[in-house]
Amino acid sequence: MSIRSIERGLRVLQEMNLQPYTSIASLHERTRLPKPTLVRILKTLEQAGYVENDPRVGGYQLSALVASLSSGYHKEPMVVEAGRPWAVAVTRKHQWPVSIALLDRDAVVVRFSTVPDSSVSPFHKTVNMRLPLITRGLGLAYLAFAEEEELGLVLRMLQTSEDPENALARNPEKMNRLVAMTRARGYATRATHVEPRNSDTLAVPVFNDSGRVVASLGLTYFRSAFSSHREACERYAPVLKSASKEITRDLTRLKSSALV
């Protein structure tokens, strides 16, 4: 004999896992469960720590605690939870939107963005945006700081790509120079020849407590707001590097709490 309330709760979790954010209306359409029932389920899951209500985007999202339900979860996505408050804080202080991106095979995917918090964002939406690893700030900030074995594996995949933005992977000498330069300055930017050219993204790596890069943190701004590319980098690179260090500390704390 099944317990219907548990079945419904698991059904809601499954549906939420398919989207970065969702609403009661969307869940009602997908699950056909009554809206009052969904409200009770979401409230229960929120109180238990498995769901978060983000009023900035008018929807619900799963928390990293859901990872404890899966033995195959490696905890890196906790970086999104750890980084969210720091990304919001940077946007509130400096106005520009900030994003957190994770590696997805041969690209990075934006998993969190403060576009809803920014009145001067060059984009209307960036969550789930897939970005190349070499020519985009968020991509290069991950790729350049990857461990050598991971870097080599990813570059070999990019060498077979037909995407023009991955072409540099087939030129080892230039690729090595780009990686070395990015590591030396500690941040990456968008290549000047790719669109959109009226804006740029400055991004830094985010590491776990073992020193392995697990995400990238980027700030996007209009180029016309600054007299030079250098001015923007000098202003925001230290801000992002500081935020990245704090995210690593919070990520370590979250991982420790999940093991208790």
N, C-alpha and C positions, 0 to 999 in steps of 0.2 A: 504493500500500500504506500503510495507516494504522498509526500507532504507538499501540497499545492503552492504554498507561500514560498517554499525554498525553490521550487521549480521556476516560479515567476522571477524570483530574485536572480537566479543564475541566468535566466533568459535575458534579463535586463543587462547584466554584466557582459554577456556575449555580444549583444548589440552595441553596447558602448565601446567595446574593444575594437569595433570596426571603424570608429570615427574618433578624431582627436577631441572634438567637442560635440555635444548633442543637446537636444532640448526635449521637454516633455512632449511637445507636439510631434517631434520626429520619432520619439520612442513609441508614442501611441500609434503612429502610422505603421511602424515596422513590426511592433509586437501585437497590436490590436488589443492591448490591455487597457482597461479604463484609466482615464487620467487621474482620478483620485487614488487608484491603486498604485500607479506609477509614482505619484507624489509620496506616498507612504514608503514605498520601496526605496526611493532615492534618499529620503530622509533617514531611513534606517541605515543604509549603506554609508551615508555621509557621517552619521554619528559613530559608526564603526570604523571610519577612517579609510574606506575603500573608494569613496567618491568625493569629489570636491565641486563646489558650486562657484563658478567664476563669473561674477556679475558684470565684469568688463566686456565679456563676449556674449553674455546672456545665455549661458549654457552650463552643462555639467561635463566633467571629465573624470577619468579614472585616476586614482593616486598611485604612487609607487608601491603602496602596501599590497596592491593586487598581485604584485610579483611574488609575494610569499605563498601564493596559491599554486605556483608553478615551480617544480624542481629544476626545470631547464632554464630558468631566468638567471642571467649573469649580472644583473644589477646596474649595468651602465646607464639604462634609461632613467635611473634615479637622478642622474645629472640634470634632467629637465626640472624635476621638483626642486632640487637644490639651487638651480640657477634662476628659477622664475622670480623670486623676490629681488634678486640682484639686478636682473634685467629691467624689471619695473622701476627699481630705484634709480637706475642710470637714466632711463627715459624721463622720469619725473624731474630730475635735476637738469638734464641737458636737452630735453624735448625730442631728440631724434629717436626713431624706433630701434629696438635692439632685438636680435633673434638668436635662438639656440638651435644648432643643427647637429645631426648625428649622421654617421657614415651609413650608407646603404649600397653596399657592393662597390660600384664604380662612380658614386656621386655622394653628395650629402643631401639630406632632406631636412627642411626647417620643421622642427617639432614644437617650437614655441616662439611667439612674436608679440611685441608690445605695440604693434601697429594701432590697435584700438585705443592706446593711451597717448598716442602722438598726434598732434594737430598739424605737423609738418612732414608727415611721412611721404616719401616718393611713391609708395605702393599702397593699394587698398587692402591687400591681403597677401600674406607670405607663407602661412602655415601650410605644410605639405608641398611647398615648392621644392622641386628637385634641381640642384645646382651642380654644374661640373666642378671637378676637383682642382683643375689647374688654373682656369681663368677667372674664377669667382673667389672673392675674399673669404667667405665661409668655407669653401672647399679647400683652398690652398692652406688655410690656417690649420685644417686637420691634416692634410696630406704631408705637408712639410715637416710636421712634428711627429709623424708616425714612426714607430720603431722600424729599423732597417728591413727586417723580414716582411713586415706588413707593407711597408713602402714599396718594396720590390714586387710583391704580389699584385698590389693595386696597379702599379705602373705597367706590368705585363698585360693586365686586362685592358688598360687604356690604350695600349699600343695597337690593339686589334679593333678599336672603336672607329666608326666612320664619322663621328661627330667632329667637326672642324675645331671645336674648343679643346679636344683631346690630342690634337696633332703633335704638340710639343713632346708628348711622351715618347715619340719615335725619334727624338733627338736627345740622346742621353747626356751629351755635353751641356747643352743649354738647360736641360731639365735639372741637372745637378747644380748648375749655377743658380737657378731660381730657388731651389730648395735651400742651398747654403745661404743665400742672401736673406731669405725669409726667416730662417732660423737665427741669423745674426741680429736682425732688428727686432725679432720677437713678435711680429705681426704680419698679416697679409692684407693685400688690397685687391680690388677687382682690376683685371686687365683693361687698359684704356681703349682697346679696339672693340670691346664687346658692348652690346646694348644692355641697359640704357646708359647713354653717355652723359646725361645731365646729372647723374648721381654716382656715388661710390660707396663701397662697403669696406670698412676697416674691421678686421677680425683677428682674434687671438685664439690659441688653443686652450682647452680646458682639460686638465689632467686628473686622474684618480690618485689615490694615496700611494700607489705603486709607481707613479711617474709615467703612466701610459696615457696617451691622449684618448679621450672618450667623446669629445664634442668640440664644437667651435662656437665662439660667442662673437657676434658682429653688430656693429652700429652702422646704419645707413644714413647718408646725408646728401643734400644737394650741393654740388660742387660750386655753384654760384654764390653760396653763403660764405665762402672763404676766398681769400686773396690767392691762395696757393694750396696745392695738395699737401705740401709740407706743413703748413699751418694746421690743417685739420688733423694730420697724424700726430703732431706734437701735442695737440690739445687732448685728443681722445685715446691715443695708445696707452698712456699711463692709467687712464680711467678703466679701460677694459682689462688691462693686465691685473690691476688691483682687484677688480670684480672677479676675475678668473680664479685668483688665489682664494678668495672668500668662498667661491663655489666649491672648490676642492675641499676646503675645511668642512663645509656643510654636507657635502657628499659623503665624506668619511663618517660624519656623525650619523647620517641617515642609514648608512650601511651597517654601522655598529648597532643601531637601534633595531634594525630589522632582524638581527641575529639573536636578540634577547628573547 
